[in-house]
Amino acid sequence: MTDKLNYEAPELELVGSFEEVTLGNSTGDDLDKDFVAGTSFNDLTFS
């Protein structure tokens, strides 16, 4: 016999407005993926 687990609904923790949390106000320090040498700055994605 298997024991059933009780369902627990997920909770949402508000940490700020969407606009505040996702604003890209800087170029970041770490690249999100590897780029070949000579890639245009505008094609780079930063975190």
C-alpha positions as CSV (number, residue, x, y, z in Angstrom):
1,M,0.0,0.0,0.0
2,T,1.3,3.5,-0.8
3,D,0.7,6.5,1.3
4,K,-0.8,9.5,-0.5
5,L,0.8,12.9,0.1
6,N,-1.5,15.8,0.9
7,Y,-1.5,18.5,-1.8
8,E,0.0,21.8,-0.9
9,A,-0.8,24.7,-3.2
10,P,2.2,26.8,-4.2
11,E,2.6,30.3,-2.7
12,L,3.6,33.5,-4.4
13,E,6.0,35.7,-2.6
14,L,5.9,39.3,-3.7
15,V,9.4,40.9,-3.9
16,G,8.5,44.0,-5.8
17,S,6.8,45.2,-8.9
18,F,7.5,43.4,-12.2
19,E,9.0,46.6,-13.5
20,E,11.4,47.1,-10.5
21,V,12.5,43.5,-10.5
22,T,13.2,43.2,-14.3
23,L,14.7,46.6,-15.0
24,G,18.0,46.3,-16.8
25,N,19.8,49.3,-15.5
26,S,23.3,47.9,-16.0
27,T,25.3,45.9,-18.4
28,G,25.9,43.2,-15.7
29,D,29.0,41.3,-14.7
30,D,28.4,37.9,-16.1
31,L,27.5,36.7,-19.7
32,D,24.4,34.5,-20.0
33,K,26.1,32.4,-22.7
34,D,29.3,32.0,-24.6
35,F,30.0,34.3,-27.5
36,V,32.7,34.1,-30.1
37,A,35.4,36.8,-30.1
38,G,34.3,39.9,-32.0
39,T,30.6,39.6,-31.2
40,S,29.0,43.0,-31.3
41,F,28.3,44.4,-27.8
42,N,24.6,44.8,-28.8
43,D,24.4,41.0,-29.4
44,L,25.7,40.2,-25.9
45,T,23.3,39.3,-23.1
46,F,24.3,40.0,-19.5
47,S,23.0,39.0,-16.0
